[in-house]
Amino acid sequence: METFTTDAINIKTYPISENDSIVVMFSKEMGLIRGIAKGAKSPKSKLGARMQSLVANKLMLNKKKNLDIIKEASAINPFNKLRYDLDKLTMAFYTLEVINTFCKDEDKDEEENSLIYDLLYKTLENIQNAESKPKIILAVIKFQLIFMQLMGLGLELERCLKCSKIVKDDALFSIQTGGIICPDCEIENVQYVKLHKKIREFLIALLKTPVDKKTMYDDLVNDKITNGCFNLLKKYIEITGNKKSKSLKVMEAAKVS
């Protein structure tokens, strides 16, 4: 029986019997993988809490034709501080949803998988260590920008989609196409929103900076800036992935009630 080890972050878990669960994980080497955690729901299980969503583990699995068997799990980071703050927890689950929407099962591109794993891991750290709501959202904006670029779906924020010229001032941004056009250019049947020069500079700086490094804007952000940019990127991601976020709906419902 083939056995392998990998670092992986749990994306979601769902039961298949009274004691067993299936765990969807993002592996540093293989992308999305699915494994059976036998006895995970039993009080005496050694897997137990390590199979919860948002836990990073070092795993040992037995390779099977359909679903691998999780034999051992050693927690690398349980991200406990995420679990006591609704805003942090919701934004963390949002990142997992995005990963699950765009990534493929057992992707063979190890380099890309490693980059995505590191991005997700560092994003979860940034979220749990954030000291304010704008900083929580800022961590997720960085994730949105860099992840979509890794997927080959990055935003074009510097050059006009129509004439290819570098845009130096305010621009028009299309959520459908994920790019900007000059104020003088026009593409039929495409809707645009005005994107201020300073906001473009802010997003470009975030995109070009490693997710665990600060930019000159990090200490200047406020609710208005972060909420506006997050929602813009969220809409682009929803349109591109053809799927709306469930975790954000849950948060909105919880706050209303």
Buried (B, 14 or more C-beta within 10 A) or exposed (E): EEEBEBBBBBBBBEEEEEBBBBBBBBBBBBBBBBBBBBBBBEEEBEBBEBBBBBBBBBBBBBEEEEBBBBBBBEEBBBBEBBBEBEBBBBBBBBBBBBBBBBBEEEBEEEEBBBBBBBBBBBBBBBBBEBEEBBBBBBBBBBBBBBBBEBBEBBBBBBBBBBEEEEBEEBBBBBBBBBBBBBBEBEBEEBEBEEBEEEBBBBBBEBBEBEBBEEBEBBEEBEEEBBBBBBEBBBBBBBBBBEBEBEBBEBBEEEEEE
